[in-house]
Structures are given as C-alpha cells and as structure tokens.
Amino acid sequence: MNQEAQAAVPIITIEQAGAHAGGTVTIRGWLYNLRESGKLLFPIFRDGTGIMQGVVSQKEHLEVFGALKGLPQESSVIATGAIRAEARAPGGFEMGVSAIEVVQRVADAEPYPIQLKEHGVDFLLDRRHLWIRTPRQAAILRIRAEAERAARNFMDAQGYTLTDAPIFTPAACEGTTTLFEVNYIDEQKAYLTQSGQLYVEALAAALGKVYTFGPTFRAEKSKTRRHLTEFWMLEPEAAYAHLEDMIQLAEGLVSAVVQSVVKNRTRELEMIERDVASLQKIKPPFPRITYDDAIKVLQKAGNPTKWGDDFGGDEETIISKEFDRPVVIHRYPAAMKAFYMATDAARPELSLSFDMIAPEGYGEIIGGGERLADYDTLVRRLREHNLPEESFQWYLDLRRYGSVPHAGFGLGLERTVAWICGTEHIREVIPFPRMLYRVYP
C-alpha cells in the first residue's frame, strides 16, 4: 500500500471494528499473542478497548509475514488491513493484515514477564503495572470506569452537587485506631482521611444536596479479600434529609450503577464470565430487615452472634445468602456506631443507621444514616468517644449556626465493583491495590 493510500485509511479502535466490516482500517496497539500454522500467522492485537485476531498469509504478504514471525509478546505495533466477520475470532471480527509497523520490538533477551500461563498472585501483584494489560484485568477496569460514570450521572440527576473534601484532616471521624498519621509542615500532625463525611456535612449546609467521590484511607490491619488500605468512596449528604431518604437514594444509586454496567459493558461481563441474569434482578426496592431481625437470622443459622455484637464478614455472608439482591439492615445499636449518628426517638438505644449488604457474600457496600443535629448531644458524644473537642470546633459550628436534620452515606466503590464483576478478591478492581504489607508498584 503506497503512502497516499495508507494516509486515507481510517484509524480506529478495536471496539469499533464491527462498524468497519468490509473496509480497510488501521489499529494501533500491542501484540498480545501470536499463533503460527504453516504459512499462516494469526497475530492477536490489543489496544486497550479489546482484542482482535489478525491473519497474515506468507504467500500474499511476505514482508508483513516476515515482520510478524517470531515477534515477541507485547511488542507495540500499528497494523492495517481489511476487517471481516469471523464468528470464531475474539469479538466476532478479524483483520486480514496487509501492512505492519513495529513501533518497538520487545527484546528477545528480556521476554515479557507475564506469559499466557498461570502465575502466582504475588508474582502478578509485583507486576501489577503489566498485569492490567491482560484482557480480564482490562475488562474489570472498564467496568469500574462505567460504574463511576453511572454513579456520577445518577447523583447529578438527583440534584446533588459534586464537591471535594480534603485528604489531610486534623482528626478522626470513624475511630482513631485506623488512622494513617502524616508529618505535616512545621511538626504539625495530620491524618489521611477515613471519610469525607464531616466536610460534606458542612457543604450540605451550604449547597443543600452534595456528594464527594474520592480516595479514603484506613490503617486497618485486615488481610481479607474485602479489605484495602486505600479505596474510593462516593459520599452523599443532604440537608433536611432523614434515614428513609438515604435508604431510597442508596437503592436507586446501586441499581443505576448495576444496570448501566449490564447495558453498556456486555462484552466485558462476557469476558470475565459474569452471570448477568443475577445482575438484572438488581432493582429497587431492596429487602429490608432491622438489626434485631438480622440477629435472629444469624442465630437461626447457628451463628453465636448476640444482640450488641457487630457483624463481620462471616455474619454478612450468612445474611446475604437469604436474598438475591442487596439487603438493607437498619437501626443498629447506637453504642457500635460513630459519635455523630442520630438515635431513634422510639428506642434511644438504637441509631438511625443502615448498612447495605451485597449478595453472594461480598459484604457491606454502603454504610450511613441520619446525623445528630443537636449541639449538646454531639458534645456529649464526642466526650464519650474520647475525641479531642478542639479539633472538632469547626464541626460543632454546624450545630451552632442553623442546624437542621441531615443524612448521608458512603458507598465503597471497590466492594461494589468486586460484587458486580464476581471477582474472588477486591485487589483486582482497583488499578494499583494498596493492602496490608503491599505498596509496590
């Protein structure tokens, strides 16, 4: 193909290939795999949007055949050729390659570390920067992106304003035992945020209905498939809102995210072999049970949990197996909840709180509720929790100057995406997981 003709060929992504069947196009990406069958080569290309098989005949394109033969995995290439339907090929289309440009050839002496075979988890995590190139990991990250987009679109449509909370904070909001302490300027101490919630409460008093969507940190020494030390949370807060308002908002949000993934990421769900039928059921209203009812479910299942105990992973799994959709557990004992949680006027020993537990054993994906609006009660709760009042004077100002009923919650993005994808471990649903004893790469 001469330069003038090649210049007229459209450059497309692999996911756009179906729209160009019968035409000649150029794709820019990497060599994911290469099969040889006599005088035919079957290169498989990837470009970040998908993978596509190519076909090269030695007889018809000797120069292209020579350039591709023996080319190492993950060499970067620009391929041009005709697109045709092929049911047996990945994605249903293949390219008859007529021109190839090798942008960078991986050295034969340093083969690509992640070969097309089984590798240990530690090996893959040490090479996470390369592991994310594999089709499964790329599909999961595209599903994550869809979940983020859908969540923001839903919140925006409900009249919530996206805002931002600081990552450096002067004090805890979820308990002091899981704080990451930071040496701040001039020997000051600061902490990485556990949640943007306290600041979002201030923003709700300014803007009415707001949400943040960003990273949070917990120095919790938990080594389970559900825990990360750095994760992302979507946290809405609304003035003049109550517990029921937040439960309904949470149901709508989770349903919107799941259905958007089902609709727009069909190919990725197929790639990771996710059961879509179970996701299509995720529509509100969700089943609801009180904390009291949850205790009965656990005890009936032979679990030793008693009233006043918090629920761990085992307990959440037992409860979730009773339902085919997320279940809302509400009105936990006030003693186990954060200092800012409002209490039930009918039963003051209970908090106006709720958790949403994902099905299939994926645990809590949302926690929230109604906040204390009374100044004197909030001061008392701070003292009961042994928290430094001087660090919370700005927060107390929210109760001094125009306090109103307000409520909110936090949705953990990674747990939600892990459930949607059906992954075995949460580490696969964030580009670079930070876990107990792991901060590399």
URZI-V577363 format. One record per run of one state. SS is the DSSP state (H for helix, E for strand, C for the rest). FROM is the first residue (numbers start at 0). TO is the last residue. If there is no record, write none. Layout:
<<SS:FROM:TO> <SS:FROM:TO>>
//
This chain:
<<C:0:1> <H:2:6> <C:7:8> <E:9:10> <C:11:12> <H:13:19> <C:20:22> <E:23:36> <C:37:38> <E:39:45> <C:46:49> <E:50:56> <C:57:60> <H:61:67> <C:68:74> <E:75:84> <C:85:88> <H:89:91> <E:92:103> <C:104:119> <H:120:125> <C:126:126> <H:127:130> <C:131:133> <H:134:156> <C:157:159> <E:160:161> <C:162:166> <E:167:168> <C:169:174> <H:175:177> <C:178:178> <E:179:182> <C:183:183> <H:184:186> <C:187:187> <E:188:191> <C:192:195> <H:196:206> <C:207:207> <E:208:216> <C:217:228> <E:229:238> <C:239:241> <H:242:263> <C:264:264> <H:265:270> <C:271:274> <H:275:279> <C:280:285> <E:286:289> <H:290:299> <C:300:311> <H:312:319> <C:320:325> <E:326:329> <C:330:331> <E:332:332> <H:333:335> <C:336:339> <E:340:340> <C:341:341> <E:342:342> <C:343:348> <E:349:350> <C:351:351> <E:352:357> <C:358:361> <E:362:370> <C:371:373> <H:374:383> <C:384:387> <H:388:399> <C:400:404> <E:405:411> <H:412:420> <C:421:424> <H:425:428> <C:429:433> <E:434:434> <C:435:436> <E:437:437> <C:438:440>>
//
